[in-house]
Amino acid sequence: RAAVTYSNEAKADMLGVPPELIVQHGAVSEPVAQAMAEGILLRSKAHIAVAVTGVAGPGGGSLEKPVGTVWLAWAWRGDQVAGPSVTGATLMQLTGDRRAVRAATVRSALGQILLQAAC
């Protein structure tokens, strides 16, 4: 299962990311990436989830979060009662155009899936 949630509203509606989390930390942040990963697990039968939120460009960057800023979070299904267990998140500062940033993000996301599946 996959969800493409570019807007903050979609992150909240489709993945259950609390809007106040987005207001407090911004859409491109570790807490939002983690909430996205947890949200997809809670709304699917997946065992592993990877969530990405970032600024791929060419516009949209800021001094605090320039183009190429990407948060990647991954989670796996934990105890059915307690819910998903987020295993980690990482901040990436990528270079290149939009295509290069997206390609590097996909490689990193797939790498995390392989790593988690091997554990």
C-alpha positions as CSV (number, residue, x, y, z in Angstrom):
1,R,0.0,0.0,0.0
2,A,1.2,3.5,-0.7
3,A,0.0,7.0,0.1
4,V,1.2,10.1,-1.7
5,T,0.5,13.0,0.7
6,Y,2.0,16.2,-0.5
7,S,-0.4,18.5,1.3
8,N,-0.6,18.8,5.1
9,E,-4.3,18.1,4.9
10,A,-3.6,14.8,3.1
11,K,-1.0,13.9,5.8
12,A,-3.7,14.4,8.5
13,D,-6.6,12.9,6.6
14,M,-4.9,9.8,5.1
15,L,-2.2,9.0,7.6
16,G,-3.6,10.5,10.8
17,V,-0.7,12.9,11.4
18,P,-1.9,15.4,14.0
19,P,-2.3,18.8,12.5
20,E,-0.7,20.4,15.6
21,L,2.4,18.3,15.0
22,I,2.7,19.8,11.5
23,V,2.1,23.3,12.9
24,Q,4.7,22.8,15.7
25,H,7.5,21.1,13.7
26,G,6.7,21.7,10.1
27,A,5.7,19.1,7.5
28,V,9.4,18.4,6.8
29,S,10.4,17.1,10.2
30,E,11.3,14.0,12.1
31,P,8.1,13.9,14.2
32,V,6.0,14.2,11.1
33,A,7.9,11.5,9.2
34,Q,7.6,9.2,12.2
35,A,3.8,9.9,12.4
36,M,3.5,9.2,8.7
37,A,5.2,5.8,9.1
38,E,3.1,4.9,12.1
39,G,-0.1,6.1,10.3
40,I,0.4,3.9,7.3
41,L,0.9,0.8,9.5
42,L,-2.2,1.6,11.5
43,R,-4.2,1.9,8.3
44,S,-2.9,-1.1,6.4
45,K,-1.8,-4.7,6.9
46,A,1.8,-3.8,6.0
47,H,4.6,-5.1,8.2
48,I,7.1,-2.5,7.3
49,A,6.5,1.2,6.4
50,V,8.8,3.9,5.1
51,A,7.7,7.5,5.1
52,V,9.4,10.4,3.3
53,T,8.8,14.1,3.8
54,G,11.1,16.7,2.2
55,V,11.9,19.5,-0.2
56,A,12.8,18.0,-3.5
57,G,12.8,21.4,-5.4
58,P,13.3,23.2,-7.5
59,G,11.4,25.6,-5.2
60,G,10.0,25.4,-1.8
61,G,13.2,25.5,0.2
62,S,14.1,27.9,3.0
63,L,17.2,28.8,5.0
64,E,16.2,26.3,7.7
65,K,15.1,23.6,5.2
66,P,16.8,24.1,1.9
67,V,16.0,22.1,-1.2
68,G,17.4,18.6,-0.7
69,T,16.3,18.4,3.0
70,V,14.5,15.0,3.4
71,W,13.4,13.2,6.5
72,L,13.1,9.4,6.1
73,A,11.4,7.4,8.8
74,W,10.7,3.6,9.0
75,A,8.6,1.5,11.2
76,W,7.6,-2.1,11.5
77,R,4.5,-3.7,13.0
78,G,5.0,-4.3,16.7
79,D,2.8,-5.6,19.3
80,Q,-0.8,-5.6,18.0
81,V,-2.0,-4.0,21.2
82,A,0.6,-1.3,21.5
83,G,0.7,-0.6,17.8
84,P,3.6,0.0,15.4
85,S,7.2,0.3,16.6
86,V,9.1,3.2,14.9
87,T,12.6,1.9,14.4
88,G,14.2,5.2,13.4
89,A,14.4,8.3,11.3
90,T,17.2,10.0,9.5
91,L,17.8,13.5,8.1
92,M,19.3,13.6,4.6
93,Q,20.7,16.7,3.0
94,L,20.8,15.8,-0.7
95,T,22.2,17.6,-3.7
96,G,21.1,17.9,-7.2
97,D,17.9,18.7,-9.1
98,R,14.5,17.4,-8.2
99,R,15.1,14.2,-10.1
100,A,18.4,13.5,-8.3
101,V,16.9,14.3,-4.9
102,R,13.9,12.0,-5.5
103,A,16.1,9.2,-6.8
104,A,18.5,9.4,-3.9
105,T,15.5,9.3,-1.5
106,V,14.0,6.2,-3.2
107,R,17.4,4.4,-2.9
108,S,17.6,5.3,0.8
109,A,14.0,4.2,1.4
110,L,14.4,0.9,-0.3
111,G,17.7,0.4,1.5
112,Q,15.9,0.8,4.8
113,I,13.2,-1.7,3.8
114,L,15.8,-4.2,2.9
115,L,17.7,-3.6,6.2
116,Q,14.5,-3.9,8.3
117,A,13.4,-7.0,6.5
118,A,16.7,-8.7,7.2
119,C,16.4,-8.1,10.9
